[in-house]
């Protein structure tokens, strides 16, 4: 199958949208867009869009950068991006065309 890999970057885990963490909000929007999977990656250190340094520290994990990666058809990714854009929440993202499929036999998660 052909589609896109979308990676959304959140500057820190403490950012909240509609009383949810930004990651939980993104995952909720992914589900609402009909996409069945996403991967959340906690990043040790990063520099945000404004040039501010963010890092996970022993006593302060709230400033830890996070990336949410989604792979789906272009139509699903387009719908998700439209919804996220319409929310007004500032997020940096990358999108690349990919080929994807599933190997092996179906198993429960």
ZILINRA-V238618 format. One record per residue. SS is DSSP state (hx for helix, st for strand, lp for the rest). PHI is phi in degrees with one decimal (NA if undefined). PSI is psi in degrees with one decimal (* if undefined). Layout:
# ZILINRA-V238618
SS|PHI|PSI  SS|PHI|PSI
This chain:
# ZILINRA-V238618
lp|NA|152.9  st|-114.0|147.4  st|-174.2|-145.1  st|-135.1|151.1  st|-106.8|120.2  st|-111.2|126.6  st|-120.0|122.4  st|-105.1|133.1  st|-111.4|125.2  st|-107.7|129.7  lp|-62.8|-33.0  lp|-157.6|156.0  lp|-73.6|-18.3  lp|-80.5|-15.3  lp|-59.9|135.2  st|-120.2|143.5  st|-132.9|123.1  lp|49.5|48.4  lp|63.7|17.7  st|-121.8|155.3  st|-63.5|155.9  hx|-59.6|-35.1  hx|-66.9|-46.7  hx|-61.6|-39.3  hx|-63.4|-46.2  hx|-60.0|-46.6  hx|-61.9|-36.9  hx|-64.3|-42.4  hx|-68.1|-34.5  hx|-60.8|-47.6  hx|-61.7|-44.4  hx|-63.7|-27.0  lp|-80.2|-0.8  lp|83.9|15.7  lp|-92.6|132.4  lp|-95.0|-1.2  lp|-152.3|151.3  lp|-156.3|151.9  st|-120.9|129.4  st|-104.2|126.7  st|-119.6|122.9  st|-85.5|129.7  lp|-104.7|135.8  lp|-65.6|-46.9  st|-148.1|153.6  st|-168.0|166.8  st|-115.2|124.7  lp|-75.5|177.1  lp|-61.7|-24.4  lp|-91.6|0.9  lp|90.5|1.4  lp|-79.1|137.1  st|-80.1|132.4  st|-124.1|140.4  st|-155.0|151.7  lp|-85.4|124.9  st|-120.4|158.5  lp|-52.1|-44.0  lp|-97.4|-6.7  st|-137.2|77.8  hx|-82.0|-11.1  hx|-64.9|-22.4  hx|-93.8|9.4  lp|-73.2|126.7  lp|-67.1|151.3  st|-137.6|144.0  st|-122.5|135.7  st|-115.0|120.2  st|-109.5|132.8  st|-130.3|136.6  st|-123.2|127.2  st|-164.4|178.7  lp|-63.5|156.8  hx|-59.3|-36.9  hx|-62.6|-42.8  hx|-67.1|-41.4  hx|-65.6|-41.8  hx|-58.7|-44.1  hx|-64.0|-42.2  hx|-64.3|-46.5  hx|-61.3|-39.6  hx|-62.2|-43.2  hx|-65.0|-45.8  hx|-64.8|-41.8  hx|-62.5|-40.9  hx|-67.7|-17.3  hx|-75.5|-22.6  lp|84.1|-1.5  lp|-77.6|131.4  lp|-82.8|116.7  lp|-135.3|143.9  st|-95.1|141.8  st|-145.6|159.9  st|-124.6|149.1  st|-139.4|128.4  st|-133.1|143.4  st|-72.4|140.5  st|-143.2|165.0  st|-110.6|134.5  lp|-144.3|158.6  lp|-167.3|179.6  lp|-117.6|138.2  lp|-105.6|156.5  lp|80.4|-170.8  lp|-95.2|151.6  lp|-59.3|139.7  lp|-140.0|155.6  lp|-72.2|146.8  lp|-72.0|*
